[in-house]
Amino acid sequence: MVFNLDPDSISFPHPELADEDGLLAVGGDLSTDRLILAYENGIFPWFSEDSPILWYAPHERFVIFPEHLKISKSMLQILKTDKFSITVDKAFTEVIHSCAKIERKDQDGTWITSDMIDAYQELHRINYAHSIEVWENEKLVGGLYGVYINQVFCGESMFSTVSNASKAALIYLTTHFNLKFVDCQFHTPHLASMGGTSISQQEYLSILKEQNANTL
């Protein structure tokens, strides 16, 4: 069942009430309070420019546990060189705009609308949204951004303009911070090859709601 959100009330129905495709609710806004509440309950917005705000809570989530991360031998060799330099929260705006603009196979347009960009920049300002940047010869060539809640990093999008740059960002995120897991939201063969696995919504929420300091 899909619920219509009351614009005057910052609340969500329970995630288990989402329909088969994970769609839970329609409407509301992208205020910081609503977004934080959503992520605290395993819910995220995903919609296109010409649609209302759609909120999803998939019944299965694709995640990477740090202890299960797989790094290929070729990627290990790349990481041992000085090909890339990696930073954190140094170019959040550049990363989110690059994610919005990058062309993706079998996808027309982007779900990273101007309203979404504004909303996540505000989350970044209050230390909930973060970015990993990958540089080559001082040029931004890859990165990712997402929301950090209770030691879970909810990945929103990544981009790469050179081979292996986004992979380097994901590896850095997974290995340099004390994360329970990285939430990749949906299965892709690329993420599966790096150790991604599906867990139930119930397990996801159980881990997410374990209380921890919310500092990346």
N, C-alpha and C positions, 0 to 999 in steps of 0.2 A: 504494500500500500504506500502511495506517495502522499506526503502531507504538505499542506500549504502553511508556510510559516507566518505567524502573526508579526507584522512589522514593528509593533509596539512592545514585543516581548522577546528578550534574548534567551531562547530556549530551543531544544530539539527533541523530537521523539527518540525513543531508544533505538540505537543502531540495528538491533536485531529485527526491527520492523521494516527494514529496507526491502525493496522488491528483489526479484531474482538477479537483476543486473547490478544491484547495489544502490540504486537510486532511492534516496530516503525522503528528500523534501525539496520543495521549490519555494523561492522567494527570499524574504529577509534582506539583508544587506551584507556588505563586506567590512563592517566596523571591526576594529581590533578586538573588542570584547566578544563579538560573535565568532570571529575566526579562532580566537584562543579557546573558547568553549567547544567549538567544533573539533579542533585537534585534540583537546583533552579527552574527547569521547570517540576518537577514531573516525571522525567525519571530515570530509574535505570538499571544497567547491571545485566544480569542473563543468565548464559551459562555454559556449561560443559567443561571439559578439552579438549575434541576432537572436539569442535565446534568453529567457529569464535565468536567474541564478539557480543552479542545480547543485544539490548537496548529496554526496555519495558516502556510503558506508558498506563496502564490499563484504560479503560473507566469508570470503577468503582473502588474505592479504599476502602479497609476495614480499618477503623480507630477506635481508642478509644479516646473519649473526656474525659478528667479528671473528669468532673462533672458527667459522666455517668458510671464511673468505678464501677463494682460490685465485692465485696469481700465477699466470703462465710463466714458463722459463724465459720466454722472449720479453715479457713485460718486466720481469725482475731485472733483466739486463738493461732495459731502458731506464728503469728507476735508479740504477746504480751509476748512470752517467749524469752529466749536467745538462742534458737536453732540455729539461723542464725545470722551472722554479715554481714553487707553489706557495700561495698566500691564503689567508683567511680574512674575510670581511674587509678587504682592501678595495674592492670594486664591485659592490653588490649591484648597483644600478646598471653597470656595464654588463654584468652577467645576466640579469633578468631580461634586459633588452636583447641581448644576443640569443638567449633561449627563445624569445618570442619571434625573432627574425629568421632563425635557422630553418632551412628547408628540410623536411622530413619525408621519407618514403611513404607513399600511400596516405598522405595527409594534406588536405587543403586548408590553408589558413592556420590559425593558432587559437588555443584556448587562453593564452596569456594576453588578455585584453588590456586596454589602458586602465580600466578600473582595477583589474587584478594587480597590475604593476604598482599603482598608487597604494593599494591596500598592503601589499607585501613590503613595499618600501617603508611604510609606517610600522609594520611588524619588525622590520630590521632596525628601525630607529629605537624601538623599545626593547631590543635584544632578544626577540623571539625568532626572527628569520635571519639566516646566515648564508654566506656564500663561500665556496672554495674556488679560487682562481688559479689557472694554469697559464704560465707565461713561457714564451720562447723568444729569445733575443728581445726581451722587454715588451713583447707584443702579446696581448691576451688571445690565446688560441683555444681555450677550453675552460669549462667550469660547470658548477652546479649550484643550485640554491634550494633551500627548504626551510622547514619549521622545526625547532627543537623543543620537545616537550618531555619532561621526566626521563631524560637520558635516551629518548628515542628521537632519531632524526628522520623527519617525514620529508623525503625527497620530492620536490615538485617538478623540476626539470633540469636537464643538463644539455650542454652543447659542446661541439668540437669542430674546429676548422682544420685541424691536422690530425693524423692518425694517432690514436691512443691518448689524446689529451683528456677527454672526459673520463676515460678509464683511470687515468692517473689521479684525477680529482676524487673519484669514488674510493679508490684504494687509500688515498691520503685521509679522507674523511673516516673511513672504517678503521684505520690502524692508529690514528693519532689522537683519538678522543675516547673517553670511557663511555661507550654507547652500549645499550642493551641490544639494539639492532638498528639497521637502516631500513625504513619503510619505503619500499619501491612501488607500492600500491598494486601494480599489475605485473603479471608474468611477461618477460621477453626472453628469447633464447640467449641474448647477450648477457643479461643479468643472471640467468640460470647457469651459464658457463662460469660465472664468477662466484658461484656458491649460493645463489638465491634459492629460497624454498618457500612453499606455501604453508601458512598456518591459519587456523580458524579464527574467525572474528572473536570468539570467546577467549582464546589464548592471547590474541593480540591485545584485547582490552585488559586482561588480567595483568600482563606485563606492563602495559602502558600506565596503569593506575597505581603501580608500586610507587610509593612516595620517595622522591629524590630531589636534591637541589637542582634547580633549573638553570644551570650555568654551563655553557659549552666550554 
